[in-house]
Amino acid sequence: MNDKVTIVGIAGGTASGKTTIVRMIKEKFGDDIVVISHDSYYKAHNDLSYEDRSRLNYDHPEAFDTALMIEDIKKLKNNEAIDMPVYDYTIHNRSDATVHIVPKKLIIIEGFMILENKELRDLMDIKVFVETDADERLLRRIRRDMVERARSIDSILTQYIETVKPMHEQFVEPSKKYADIIIPRGGENITGITILEEHLKHMMD
Ligand code: CTP
């Protein structure tokens, strides 16, 4: 039985280093942590072809089933297990698999859009925004999407100009004002990450 659950939100633009920071926190807290990615809750589009799915705007709040994510987080907070959806970027769709997640003392909510939604924000005990220069994020995104998400350079650049960048400016950047802590330079900022980890330790005591 978890007496106390601490919920930390980690936001920041695409390829800002959220995953790296989450991995470092996980190494520190080990078994006490569960990580919930907003990306796991991208809406399924079984009715559309691959071509049509590849043209959708994945950087708008409406692309996510945030209501389901909020429901799942509330369950974890109430000490109930969940079956989390799994998203497959290579096919632009939700996979058939789910992951069984049991409640833990520390819940990390990770995603570029998580500070945009008030109901989600209000569930967080501490809100973090990872700040990394846009040119570095784009370079990382190109490398990652080609290697891990089966994308061509043309599709990455078109998507970046048509949706990723404008949506970042409309939704992600303005949501930074809700953060309690801003960590510049992403995963490279060992001092910033250590301060966050120390604070989390105190919150969990
Ligand atoms: N996305 C995509 N195709 C999909 C679904 C999502 O290209 N079918 C993209 C969206 O355009 C969005 C990005 O995935 O910009 C979100 O992932 P991102 O925040 O870049 O990845 P994380 O690993 O969560 O974060 P970080 O790189 O900071 O570790």
Boltz pocket constraint, residues with backbone or C-beta under 6 A from the ligand:
constraints:
  - pocket:
      binder: B
      contacts: [[A, 12], [A, 13], [A, 14], [A, 15], [A, 16], [A, 17], [A, 18], [A, 19], [A, 20], [A, 39], [A, 42], [A, 53], [A, 58], [A, 59], [A, 88], [A, 89], [A, 91], [A, 92], [A, 93], [A, 110], [A, 111], [A, 112], [A, 164]]
      max_distance: 6.0
